[in-house]
Each structure stands twice: as C-alpha cells, then as structure tokens.
C-alpha cells in the first residue's frame, strides 16, 4: 500500500513525553517484512511471463488466462481496505501472520494446480492473503520506526515496488525455462515460512505491535463483499464478451449486477456505524482524480505486460527466459520514471506532469501498434514499451501525491488504501478490457500463427487512445499547483 508517514511533533517544553523505545531487531524485521511485500508485488508481473506456458499445460484459452491474472489483483484490491481494518481489530502481527499463512498455502495450491479452475481459485486465495498481509506489514513498519529512521524505512519499502516488478519478470523467465512454471508459485513457500516463524520470534512481546490497535469496533463485512462483487462482476462481463459479444446476457447481466452491487455498497456505507469507506472523502476532487489516474495507469501498464508476453512468446517464438530478459529494461524504466516523478511534479505541478506522462504513454503505445510476425523485438517492441513504462512510473507517483494532497492527517490512512485499491483494480479491469480487444491473437500457436497480430494492433491502439484521453482530461482529474513539502513524503509501492 501507499502510505504517508506521520510527522513527529516534539514536546514544545522538552519534557513530558518520552521518546518511543527503539526495537532492537527493527532493521532485521524490516528486511523480513520487505521480503514478504516483495512476494506480493512480484506476483503481479512474474505471472505474465509464465502465462503462455500455463495455458498450454492446463488447456486454458485467452479468457481463462485473463482470470489467472485478474483473480489475484481483483481480490487483492477489493479487500485491501478490509485488511487494514482487520489489522486494527486483530492486531498487526496476527493479521500479518494470518495473511501470510493464506498466501503461502495458496501459493502451494497454485503450483499443484492440475486444471484451470483450481489455479484460478488458488490465485483468488492468494489475493485474499495479500490483502490481509500488505496493510498489516505496512502498519508494522510504521510502528517499528520513529523519527528520521521511519522515512528511511519507508524509502526502502517504496523501493521494493520497483524491485519486485523488475525481478518478477526475470524470475518468471528463469523458472518457466528451468524447473517449470509451478516454481513461479513454489518460490513463495520458503520465503513465507521464513517470515512466518522469524517475524514473531524477533518481535517478541512488544505490546504495541502485537495487541489490537483499535477499540474492538465492528468490521464492515457487507461493505467489503459488495466492494468485491462490483468489480468482480464487471470483469466477468468483460471477459464474456471475448467469446460471446456485447449483445448477449453474458455481458449485460454481470454489468447490471456490478451496478447494483455498487449501489448497495453506497447504501451500506451510509448506514453502518463504522463504514469501510467514509463517503464524504469522495467529495475531495484531488482524491477522486488521483485514484482515477491511478486506475488508468495501472490498467495500461499491466495490460501492456500481458499483451507483450503473448506477442513475444506466441508470435515471435521466444522462450520464457528470453522474454524475461526482454522485459527487464522495461521494468527498470518503471522505477526510473517513479524516481524522476518527484522532481517533475515539484517543478511543474500535477496537471502538467500528468499530461506529459500520459502523452508519452500514448506515444509509446502507438509505437507498438505496428508489430507483426517479422518485427524485431529490440527495435520494434522494447523502445515503445520502455517509453510507456517510464511514463507510467511517473504517472503512479503523480497520482499518489495528488490523491493525498491537502488531506487531514486522520484521513491519510484510508485515502492511501483507496489509492492502493485503485492500483490493483485497475490492473484487473485493464487486463479484462485489453484481452477482450486482442481476442484470438492471444491464442497463439507458434510464430506466424493463423490468428495473426491484428488483435495486438487493436489492443495497443486502445491503450494509446485511453492514454491520450487521460492526458487531455488531466486538468479535470488532477489538482492545480504543486505538492506541499510540509506534508511529508508519500511512498508508492
């Protein structure tokens, strides 16, 4: 999750408030918590390289493989806010261990899957575990560190996002070309077991880290269920159109169900005593705009990885390892774009920075619309894809800082969760839309397959149009002005 660290308020009289005691193992714990978070981030990109091989082994078509990606991000994003509440209700450590246990067990089930249904169910369970584990891990990090050390720790945490994306694509190629695609999931098991035993052992009996943080209030399960159902039904309807078109009940009924779920969610949040989301937050233009930009940026990036993996392996005939190496500079570009974003936003402001980022994204996607079976991956795919990724790395930070702009301190945690939710749901919706447009081109069948490359051209054209639209309406979505340095750093994952 993204998080805005608290600003320390020293005692004006120099006495009366003792400095928080420093945990003796805090840096070791940070390493373990970052390693656990690394698994969650890498699982978004590592699967893309393995998809063609998984489809061949388990007999999954393009629609089934779409669900392998979206099931994880859908449940991860939809349940993040509930995970944050449970971290308060159960205690940070209990919530972290519960989420880690579910995620690790689901990773085993994913690797042992003998059919598409079992894999998609296991990926869904991975998303549930990730939604419980990630906010609890972030809460542990912020509780372990104080003062300047907290910003250092959060800087390390933020770097895990870029590292997870870059290493994920490389690991996907190594495992698929080596021991098999199952190890894309099995690699999580030793990491999960180490964290499962080492984190509580190192924490000891620290009461502020083990006990419940809240006052034992109610958990808004109805809100969480409807928040999950709305995007889930929408994704289902979009995936159905790939085989049945837009004029069938398979599309309209799920979309109507998604709209009804959204209406019920709003009604529930208005009535419950402790809502999952305070609806008053949606009156803040900067939060809504930043979250919308995050939704678009995440959808464009993950769907581009999805498309490119199928193109490189099915059309060009690359191995999974070579595909991972092709994607490595692309993944590194995301991190470089994110690092450059803070300077760009500080100098130009959110609106110009966002417009530039999405305009460059549109150019990058447009460069990918001429791919065919005879294209050269290093001259025809990598330049456009790298430009797109570099620009979207900037867009992520622009969206996050804009969403958090001007919020009172008590709303920052919830707003941070909303932005993270937009990130994961954007990935799910983006892959569902773009895979539908790509259609039969995802089926592959080897270099020069009969399905052709027109589906990839159409899908990347759609990406370019979406990016251009977001660039044009950025003034309506993002706030004017620049970030306030006094607000403190904002850490995107």
PAMIVEX-449706 format. One line per 4 residues: number of its first residue (from 0); their letters; for each residue x, y negated, z of C-alpha. Coordinates in Angstrom, 3 decimals, always signed. Each point is the difference from the previous one (the first is absolute). Layout:
NUM> a> X:Y:Z; ...
//
This chain:
0> xxxx> +0.000:+0.000:+0.000; +0.955:-3.621:-0.325; +0.470:-1.822:+3.239; +0.649:-3.491:+1.242
4> xxxx> +2.222:+0.183:+3.060; -0.906:-1.860:+3.121; +1.844:-3.180:+0.781; +1.602:-0.059:+3.389
8> xxxx> -1.210:-2.720:+2.386; +2.645:-0.672:+2.653; -0.975:-1.067:+3.460; +0.197:-3.821:-0.019
12> xxxx> +1.137:-0.037:+3.618; +2.650:+2.676:-0.486; -1.582:+2.314:+2.562; -3.118:+1.955:+0.784
16> xxxx> +0.133:+2.455:-2.920; +2.627:+2.707:-0.088; +1.459:+0.924:-3.370; -1.324:+3.330:-1.273
20> xxxx> +2.288:+2.913:+0.799; +1.827:+1.352:-3.014; -0.510:+3.686:-0.715; +3.414:+1.730:+0.006
24> xxxx> -0.849:+2.129:-3.071; -1.843:-2.648:-2.011; +2.329:+0.101:-3.040; -0.074:+3.797:-0.168
28> xxxx> -3.767:-0.137:+0.234; -0.099:-2.590:-2.770; +1.974:+2.369:-2.232; -2.469:+2.824:+0.674
32> xxxx> -3.076:-2.186:-0.485; +1.410:-1.424:-3.242; +0.732:+3.530:-1.207; -3.623:+0.949:+0.661
36> xxxx> -1.243:-3.100:-1.832; +2.391:+0.800:-2.844; -1.882:+3.279:-0.546; -3.304:-1.820:-0.363
40> xxxx> +1.322:-2.531:-2.516; +2.016:+2.527:-2.015; -3.061:+2.240:-0.299; -1.668:-2.636:-2.190
44> xxxx> +2.763:+0.001:-2.643; +1.564:+3.457:+0.366; -3.194:+1.680:-1.193; -0.059:-1.878:-3.312
48> xxxx> +3.128:+1.733:-1.303; -1.382:+3.409:+1.001; -3.488:-0.419:-1.491; +0.574:+1.538:-3.459
52> xxxx> +1.603:+3.121:+1.520; -2.729:+0.296:+2.638; -2.623:-0.244:-2.727; +1.602:+2.838:-1.959
56> xxxx> +0.430:+2.286:+3.024; -3.442:-0.557:+1.534; -1.959:-0.465:-3.224; -1.048:-3.574:+0.765
60> xxxx> -1.122:-2.362:-2.763; +0.377:-3.772:+0.037; -3.041:-0.474:+2.260; +1.276:+2.498:+2.545
64> xxxx> +3.457:-1.549:+0.053; -1.578:-3.418:+0.502; -1.526:+1.334:+3.211; +3.368:+1.363:+1.156
68> xxxx> +1.225:-3.614:+0.065; -3.155:-1.821:+1.064; -1.059:+2.379:+2.797; +3.052:-0.988:+2.035
72> xxxx> -0.158:-3.746:-0.561; -3.801:-0.058:+0.358; -0.049:+1.509:+3.496; +3.200:-1.782:+1.020
76> xxxx> -1.443:-3.395:-0.895; -3.593:+0.540:+1.113; +0.924:+1.249:+3.477; +2.903:-2.350:+0.809
80> xxxx> -2.162:-2.381:+2.019; -1.492:+2.905:+1.952; +3.540:+1.269:+0.592; +0.945:-3.317:+1.541
84> xxxx> -3.016:+0.132:+2.322; +0.806:+3.575:+1.008; +3.563:-1.038:+0.820; -1.528:-2.340:+2.597
88> xxxx> -2.584:+2.500:+1.214; +2.286:+3.036:+0.257; +3.317:-1.740:+0.630; +2.754:-0.706:-2.506
92> xxxx> +1.950:+3.200:+0.583; -3.021:+2.331:+0.013; -1.338:-1.525:-3.226; +3.423:+0.241:-1.658
96> xxxx> +0.466:+3.645:+0.978; -3.546:+0.910:-1.054; +0.450:-1.627:-3.407; +3.442:+1.550:-0.449
100> xxxx> -1.353:+3.456:+0.853; -2.831:-0.307:-2.529; +2.335:-1.362:-2.687; +2.600:+2.736:+0.531
104> xxxx> -2.578:+2.790:+0.003; -1.616:-1.436:-3.125; +3.424:-0.129:-1.686; +0.403:+3.737:+0.640
108> xxxx> -3.464:+0.644:-1.431; +0.811:-2.136:-3.067; +3.136:+1.978:-0.719; -1.837:+3.314:+0.432
112> xxxx> -2.916:-1.038:-2.233; -0.958:+2.656:-2.540; -2.711:-2.061:-1.692; -0.992:-3.559:-0.737
116> xxxx> -2.751:-0.130:+2.617; +2.320:+1.077:+2.794; +2.639:-2.550:-1.036; -2.480:-2.887:-0.209
120> xxxx> -1.456:+0.917:+3.418; +3.484:+0.160:+1.505; +0.923:-3.346:-1.563; -3.140:-1.488:+1.545
124> xxxx> +1.094:+1.313:+3.403; +3.435:-1.542:-0.570; -1.724:-3.347:-0.514; -1.950:+0.408:+3.256
128> xxxx> +3.196:+0.764:+1.896; +1.817:-2.931:-1.609; -2.820:-2.402:+0.918; +0.278:+1.024:+3.656
132> xxxx> +3.808:+0.127:+0.124; +1.017:-3.199:-1.820; -1.686:-2.655:+2.190; +1.024:+1.883:+3.158
136> xxxx> +3.632:+0.109:-1.175; -0.094:-3.739:-0.725; -1.485:-0.645:+3.446; +2.809:+2.025:+1.607
140> xxxx> +2.633:-2.012:-1.874; -1.463:-3.339:+1.088; -0.284:+1.223:+3.617; +3.572:+1.327:+0.110
144> xxxx> +1.668:-3.233:-1.125; -0.168:-3.574:+1.247; +1.417:-3.343:-1.050; +2.544:-0.081:-2.855
148> xxxx> +0.324:+3.784:+0.019; -3.658:+0.311:-0.996; +0.541:-1.882:-3.246; +3.057:+2.132:-0.724
152> xxxx> -1.994:+3.166:+0.626; -2.872:-1.183:-2.175; +2.470:-0.886:-2.735; +1.213:+3.605:+0.037
156> xxxx> -3.621:+1.173:-0.029; -0.799:-2.180:-3.012; +3.014:+1.332:-1.896; -1.385:+3.522:+0.391
160> xxxx> -2.755:-0.875:-2.501; +2.413:-0.700:-2.832; +2.276:+2.887:+0.963; -2.938:+2.404:+0.123
164> xxxx> -1.126:-0.987:-3.485; +3.477:+0.275:-1.505; +1.072:+3.222:+1.684; -3.442:+1.527:-0.506
168> xxxx> +0.213:+0.027:-3.780; +3.510:+1.472:+0.120; -0.904:+2.681:+2.549; -3.011:+0.973:-2.082
172> xxxx> +2.263:+0.748:-2.965; +2.562:+1.860:+2.100; -2.536:+2.283:+1.665; -2.090:+0.743:-3.075
176> xxxx> +3.077:+0.828:-2.073; +1.548:+1.975:+2.876; -1.914:+2.065:+2.556; -3.419:-0.956:-1.390
180> xxxx> -2.752:-2.599:+0.360; -1.088:+1.562:+3.298; +3.070:-1.549:+1.643; -1.358:-3.445:-0.724
184> xxxx> -2.247:+0.833:+2.964; +2.129:+2.482:+1.956; +2.739:-2.612:+0.490; -2.385:-1.825:+2.335
188> xxxx> -0.111:+2.939:+2.391; +3.506:-0.160:+1.569; -0.248:-3.792:+0.191; -3.397:+0.248:+1.680
192> xxxx> +1.159:+2.621:+2.498; +3.085:-2.006:+0.992; -2.091:-3.122:+0.596; -2.718:+2.000:+1.769
196> xxxx> +2.396:+1.198:+2.713; +2.651:-2.728:+0.052; -2.227:-3.084:+0.276; -1.789:+0.988:+3.238
200> xxxx> +3.261:+1.351:+1.434; +1.791:-3.298:-0.574; -2.940:-2.145:+1.116; -0.227:+1.698:+3.360
204> xxxx> -2.696:-1.337:+2.313; -0.103:-3.601:-1.199; -3.556:-0.948:+1.079; -0.444:-2.885:-2.460
208> xxxx> +0.771:+2.365:-2.874; -1.922:+3.068:+1.144; -3.145:-1.355:+1.635; -3.057:-1.365:-1.760
212> xxxx> +0.338:-3.576:-1.199; -3.679:-0.889:-0.012; -2.714:-0.020:+2.589; -1.528:+3.264:-1.169
216> xxxx> -2.562:-1.613:-2.311; -2.033:+1.819:-2.612; +1.411:+1.083:-3.357; -2.002:-1.028:-3.067
220> xxxx> -0.277:+3.405:-1.701; -3.017:-1.038:-2.091; +1.960:-2.924:-1.406; +2.964:+2.243:-0.778
224> xxxx> -2.180:+2.572:-1.786; -1.765:-2.562:-2.193; +3.295:-1.784:-0.717; +1.363:+3.329:-1.257
228> xxxx> -3.143:+0.983:-1.904; -0.241:-3.202:-2.054; +3.380:+0.183:-1.802; -0.147:+3.816:-0.016
232> xxxx> -3.252:+0.068:-1.941; +1.238:-2.723:-2.335; +3.169:+1.985:-0.783; -2.100:+3.132:-0.547
236> xxxx> -2.244:-1.819:-2.468; +2.974:-1.404:-1.902; +1.672:+3.401:-0.251; -3.262:+1.512:-1.289
240> xxxx> -0.133:-2.458:-2.884; +3.179:+1.488:-1.432; -1.884:+3.149:-1.024; -3.617:-1.143:-0.112
244> xxxx> -0.034:-3.712:-0.873; -1.571:-3.021:+1.696; -3.605:+0.714:-0.974; -0.460:+3.171:+2.056
248> xxxx> -1.269:+0.593:+3.557; +3.496:+1.220:+0.866; +1.120:-3.630:-0.156; -3.029:-2.022:+1.051
252> xxxx> -1.058:+2.041:+3.027; +3.407:-0.192:+1.742; +0.255:-3.727:-0.794; -3.464:-0.614:+1.480
256> xxxx> +1.070:+2.063:+3.017; +3.143:-2.132:+0.340; -2.050:-3.214:-0.044; -2.432:+1.373:+2.590
260> xxxx> +2.915:+1.084:+2.197; +1.438:-3.515:-0.198; -3.358:-1.476:+1.008; -0.298:+2.430:+2.908
264> xxxx> +3.556:-0.839:+1.072; -0.863:-3.707:+0.217; -3.191:+0.787:+1.935; +1.881:+2.239:+2.425
268> xxxx> +2.728:-2.582:+0.594; -2.613:-2.628:+0.807; -1.720:+2.171:+2.594; +2.717:+1.885:+1.893
272> xxxx> +1.483:-1.523:+3.132; +3.609:+0.632:-1.063; +0.066:-0.003:-3.824; +2.839:+1.466:-2.004
276> xxxx> +0.164:-3.302:-1.911; -1.267:-3.358:+1.207; -1.926:-1.215:-3.036; +0.775:-3.618:+0.858
280> xxxx> +3.546:+0.639:-1.245; -1.351:+0.312:-3.538; -0.889:-3.688:+0.060; +3.733:-0.765:-0.103
284> xxxx> +0.844:-0.591:-3.650; +3.707:+0.665:+0.455; -0.606:+3.445:+1.529; -2.529:+1.049:-2.638
288> xxxx> +2.170:-1.350:-2.813; +3.198:+1.571:+1.283; -1.707:+3.362:+0.506; -1.470:-0.141:-3.512
292> xxxx> +3.405:-0.764:-1.486; +1.484:+2.886:+1.993; -2.722:+2.321:-1.327; +0.841:-0.967:-3.592
296> xxxx> +3.780:+0.170:+0.461; -0.061:+3.432:+1.617; -2.402:+1.367:-2.597; +2.187:-1.224:-2.861
300> xxxx> +3.229:+1.375:+1.461; -1.138:+3.486:+1.034; -2.016:+0.535:-3.177; +3.065:-1.007:-2.060
304> xxxx> +2.063:+2.646:+1.802; -2.806:+2.489:-0.626; -0.152:-0.752:-3.729; +3.748:-0.144:-0.510
308> xxxx> +0.588:+3.353:+1.689; -2.372:+1.745:-2.396; +1.402:-1.856:-3.007; +3.645:+0.772:+0.783
312> xxxx> -0.585:+3.684:+0.805; -2.863:+0.942:-2.323; +0.777:-2.119:-3.044; +3.789:-0.388:+0.145
316> xxxx> +0.573:+3.404:+1.575; +2.254:-1.203:+2.843; +0.640:+2.210:+3.009; -1.269:-1.114:+3.408
320> xxxx> +3.562:-0.782:+1.154; +0.704:-2.172:-3.020; -3.364:-1.708:+0.521; +0.961:-0.818:+3.587
324> xxxx> +3.266:-1.528:-1.186; -1.867:-2.062:-2.615; -2.304:-1.363:+2.726; +2.794:-0.845:+2.440
328> xxxx> +0.840:-3.476:-1.421; -3.715:-0.688:-0.196; -0.475:+0.785:+3.696; +3.052:-2.070:+0.962
332> xxxx> -1.498:-2.936:-1.925; -3.006:+0.018:+2.361; +2.306:-0.592:+2.974; +1.930:-2.729:-1.828
336> xxxx> -3.238:-1.737:-0.917; -1.185:+0.103:+3.595; +3.278:-1.497:+1.262; -0.139:-2.777:-2.595
340> xxxx> -3.638:-0.748:+0.801; +0.594:-1.827:+3.270; +2.234:-2.571:-1.706; -2.398:-0.390:-2.928
344> xxxx> -3.046:-0.480:+2.228; +1.856:-2.424:+2.302; +1.136:-2.072:-2.971; -3.098:+0.031:-2.230
348> xxxx> -2.919:+0.993:+2.226; -2.419:+2.930:-0.252; -1.946:-0.979:-3.100; +2.937:-0.616:-2.372
352> xxxx> +1.899:+3.013:+1.387; -3.014:+2.266:-0.405; -0.706:-1.265:-3.509; +3.620:+0.573:-1.058
356> xxxx> +0.046:+3.487:+1.536; -3.133:+1.186:-1.771; +0.917:-1.716:-3.268; +3.283:+1.946:+0.011
360> xxxx> -1.944:+3.132:+0.903; -2.197:-0.538:-3.048; +3.083:-0.418:-2.203; +1.534:+3.170:+1.416
364> xxxx> -3.187:+1.992:-0.586; -0.320:-1.421:-3.522; +3.503:+1.272:-0.794; -1.240:+3.504:+0.857
368> xxxx> -2.921:-0.021:-2.437; +2.102:+1.116:-2.977; +1.291:+3.256:+1.464; -0.186:+3.042:-2.241
372> xxxx> +1.573:+3.435:-0.311; +3.151:-1.421:-1.608; +0.617:-2.810:+2.509; +3.282:-0.209:+1.905
376> xxxx> -0.590:+0.039:+3.730; +2.875:-2.385:+0.861; -0.799:-2.645:-2.602; -3.779:+0.340:-0.359
380> xxxx> -1.298:+1.023:+3.455; +2.490:-0.995:+2.695; +0.300:-3.752:-0.849; -3.760:-0.624:+0.021
384> xxxx> -0.613:+2.237:+3.015; +2.853:-1.629:+1.942; -1.314:-3.499:-0.747; -3.490:+1.062:+1.100
388> xxxx> +1.338:+1.492:+3.244; +2.239:-2.967:+0.781; -2.941:-2.373:-0.412; -2.346:+2.135:+2.085
392> xxxx> +2.579:+0.193:+2.788; -0.288:-3.779:+0.133; -3.797:+0.181:-0.175; -0.133:+2.291:+3.051
396> xxxx> +1.781:-2.514:+2.224; -1.953:-2.896:-1.495; -3.286:+1.773:+0.765; +1.024:+0.950:+3.546
400> xxxx> +1.239:-3.424:+1.053; -3.018:-1.699:-1.582; -2.437:+2.298:+1.793; +1.608:-0.683:+3.386
404> xxxx> +0.205:-3.756:-0.529; -1.492:-2.122:+2.751; -1.548:+2.866:+1.942; -0.250:-0.286:+3.786
408> xxxx> +2.277:+2.411:+1.830; -2.850:+2.225:+1.220; -1.139:+0.698:-3.585; +3.386:+0.865:-1.482
412> xxxx> -0.054:+3.690:+0.874; -3.401:+0.569:-1.614; +0.876:-2.131:-3.032; +3.238:+1.947:-0.424
416> xxxx> -2.030:+3.214:+0.026; -2.356:-1.367:-2.661; +2.915:-0.832:-2.291; +1.464:+3.483:+0.488
420> xxxx> -3.406:+1.516:-0.718; -0.148:-2.010:-3.237; +3.444:+1.346:-0.930; -1.008:+3.656:+0.342
424> xxxx> -3.499:-0.358:-1.480; +1.434:-1.964:-2.917; +2.204:+2.990:-0.796; -2.975:+2.369:+0.079
428> xxxx> -2.249:-2.198:-2.139; +2.779:-0.926:-2.424; +0.910:+3.612:-0.754; -3.682:+0.911:-0.399
432> xxxx> -0.631:-2.817:-2.507; +3.195:+0.393:-2.005; -0.166:+3.798:-0.208; -3.527:-0.328:-1.371
436> xxxx> +1.238:-2.362:-2.720; +3.000:+2.212:-0.839; -2.326:+2.977:-0.449; +1.278:+2.962:-1.980
440> xxxx> +3.521:-1.407:-0.333; +0.615:+1.156:+3.578; -0.519:+3.621:-0.998; +3.333:+0.085:-1.788
444> xxxx> +1.087:+3.290:-1.500; +3.605:-0.831:-0.789; +1.778:-2.563:-2.141; -2.203:-1.290:-2.785
448> xxxx> -3.100:+1.613:+1.490; -3.224:-0.170:-1.952; -1.601:-2.225:+2.628; +2.312:-2.756:-1.204
452> xxxx> +1.069:-3.153:+1.765; -2.932:-2.286:-0.748; -1.361:+0.537:+3.514; +3.231:-1.339:+1.504
456> xxxx> -0.165:-3.033:-2.293; -3.583:-0.710:+1.049; +0.763:+0.478:+3.684; +3.040:-2.302:-0.009
460> xxxx> -2.023:-2.542:-2.000; -2.584:+0.081:+2.781; +2.790:-0.555:+2.549; +1.220:-3.008:-1.975
464> xxxx> -3.510:-1.473:-0.200; -0.637:+0.501:+3.721; +3.333:-1.631:+0.887; -0.700:-2.926:-2.337
468> xxxx> -3.438:-0.534:+1.543; +1.432:+0.020:+3.538; +2.713:-2.465:-1.114; -2.657:-2.303:-1.456
472> xxxx> -2.320:+0.048:+3.013; +2.800:-0.135:+2.581; -0.997:-3.546:+0.891; -3.384:+1.309:+1.091
476> xxxx> +1.423:+2.913:+1.980; +3.099:-1.399:+1.702; +0.263:-3.014:+2.328; +1.743:-3.204:-0.960
480> xxxx> +3.239:-0.959:+1.678; +2.902:+1.973:+1.430; +0.481:+2.272:+3.030; +0.407:-1.609:+3.409
484> xxxx> +3.478:+0.914:+1.317; -1.314:-0.271:+3.555; -2.366:+2.943:-0.565; +2.872:+2.490:-0.008
488> xxxx> +0.972:+2.681:-2.468; -2.551:+2.265:-1.609; +1.152:+3.536:-0.664; -1.458:+1.888:-2.963
492> x> +0.519:+3.721:-0.330
//
